[in-house]
Amino acid sequence: MAVNLTITPEAEKAFQSLSEDKRADFVRISAGQSCGCGRIGYQMHWETDRAGDDEELSAQGLTLLVGSESRPLLEGSIIDYKKEAMSEGFFISNPNAPAGCGCGGH
């Protein structure tokens, strides 16, 4: 079953820009538990190889890879790109993930 991701128009433009200056063949999107409380952390990075269980998604000339271990945690996620005064970059959020953190560390 294919993972359901939403890519905002802003992220589409940023992927288009990245596709013009590729650093590798793929962009890997991964998700995992980022602390003991169950909070999910998301990462994106350039990748030269794909694994046999990777799902491939196309985004404005780039091939995005999602591994089987990340698929359930990314299901329903939104990939956005924001440019603000103090930060700029891709942001991944999942409205289906549990909100908040009980450990007090976030």
N, C-alpha and C positions, 0 to 999 in steps of 0.2 A: 504494500500500500504506500502510495506517495505521501510525503510529508506536505502539509498544507502551510505555506508561508505567504505572507502578504508583503510585497515590496512597495513602499510608498513612491510617488513620483520623484521626490527629492533623492531617494536612494537610487532609483533608476538612473537619474542624471549622474550621480556619483559613480555608479558602476560603469556607465558609458565612458566617463573620463578615465577610469582605471583601465578599461579595455584598450585604450589608446596607448598606454604605457605599461604593459603587462610585465610583471617581475617573475612570473611563473605561469604554468599552464592552467592552474586551478586556484580557486579561493575556497578554503575549507571553513565551514561554519560548524562550530561545536558547542555543546552545552553540557554542563555537569554541575554537581553539587559544589557550591563554593565555600560552604562552612557546615558545621555540624547541625545547624538548625534546619537544613533542608533548602536554603536559598539557592536558586539556580543562577550560575554565572554563564555568560556567553562570550565566545571568542570568534574572531575571524582572522585568518592568516593565509598568506600565499603558500601553495602546496605544489610540489613537482610531480608527485605520484598519487594515483588513486588506489584505494583498496577494493577488493572484490565485492564488498557489501555496501559500497558507497552509492548513494542516490545522486544523480546528476540533475541539476536545475540550470536553466539558462537565464542570464540576466544581462541584457544589453551587451552582448559580445563576450561575456565571461561565463565560464562554467563553474558553478558553485557545487561543492561536494558536501554531503551530509552523511555521516556514518550511522550505522544501525544503532549504536548506543546513544546517539544524540537525538535521533528521530522522535522518540516519544516526548522528550523535553522541549523540542522545538515546535511540536504540533500546535498550530494556531498562532505562532509568533508573528510579530511585525518587525520588519527591518526598515529602519528610517535613517535619514542622514540629517544632522542638525549642525548649523553653523551659528554659534553664539559668541558673545564677547570673550569668554575665557576658554572655550572649547569648541572643537569641530571634529566630526567623525560620525561613523555608523553607530547606531544604537539599536539593540535588539530587545524587545519586550514581549512578554507573553501574558495576555490578559487571562489565560486559563491557569496560570501557575498560582500557587498559594501566595497571598500577599503578606507582607510584613515579616519580621524576624523576631523570634522569641529570645534569642541569645543576647540582645542588647548591643551587639557589635556593629550594627549597620545603621 
